[in-house]
């Protein structure tokens, strides 16, 4: 199960058997219908049921996350705690299983688990809706969409964690502030505290989303993951191009992420659209070059007619 990554663009069947998996819908419903009494923090020896009950009891205090859960097919998803040492979540999209990191000896382990659960639930929301984009987009717009998706997941996580801070979970907020996304948390806090309007979360989310693009490491990591996925798709396709010819439209993005403004400008703004890393650029051009050729018996041709003459049975 170690080869399953977040944002699983390549959907291979894992045939994995998940023990101790729990129904997401049953867990969340039981907490939303309870009086949200304080649940004791779990230990490494606690059962998966106990750990997940604790997670749900805390996260159910976020209005934003509660609204998201209504848009997820909860009965169709299961949750399992990893038995490995991975510190981030994974998703098996074929089995509809959300794999969360396990509790470890590290002092921040519980908070890491909570933050990863928030991220994972936002990612599941993307998987449930899917938006039919991957089948239609050109490769360069796959890169744009994955950066938007990654920036939104982290912005959503900041927003939910802020709401949990208001509900009393200050240590969780401090953990986020001390993480690699602490700059995003600072932006959200500044905007939200200075605006007492009802829709201040929308403004804070927008500025937090933009802040994601201020760190090249975040962009480079997302680009690298997406390019590796595009490579995998090319390897599994023998005939024609596996990608669409459509472009990412501002209206498509705004329909699903209404807090984003001026998406038309964003989709053409170099700050949002470029590939800043030289290695990732070379990787992208290599993929585009492969799309212009046809491969038969391990031999690549730019001229498909010539390839057909040399390998008529190809």
Secondary structure, 3 states (H helix, E strand, C coil): CCCCCCCCCCCCCCCCCCCCCEEHHHHHHHHHCCCCCCCCCCCCCCCHHHHHHHHHHHHCCCHHHHHHHCCCCHHHCEEEECCCCCCCCEEECCCCEEEECCCCCCCCHHHHHHHHHHHHHHHHHHHHHCCCCCCCECHHHHHHHHHHHHHHHHHHHHHHHHHHHHCCCHHHHHHHHCCCCHHHHHHHHHHHHHCCCCCHHHHHHHHHHHHHCCCHHHHHHHHHHHHHHHHHHHHHCCCCCCCCCECCCHHHHHHHCCCCCCHHHHCCCHHHHCCCCHHHHHHHHHHHHHHCCEEECCEEECCHHHHHHHCCCC
